[in-house]
């Protein structure tokens, strides 16, 4: 009975560690997703600006 209790406690501790890792990774993914949204917004804004300059003839050529 004591051995079984030790095994259950060890498994519980392992699950607690796995849960903490899961939460950390989830937070990192959420931050990464937020950054991707910002990048996409910035890129779309630059494309719109470049397209507007191109249509108006103000786009500098090399």
Buried (B, 14 or more C-beta within 10 A) or exposed (E): EEEEEEEEEEEEEEEEEEEEEEEEEEEEEEEEEEEEEEEEEEEEEEEEEEEEEEEEEEEEEE
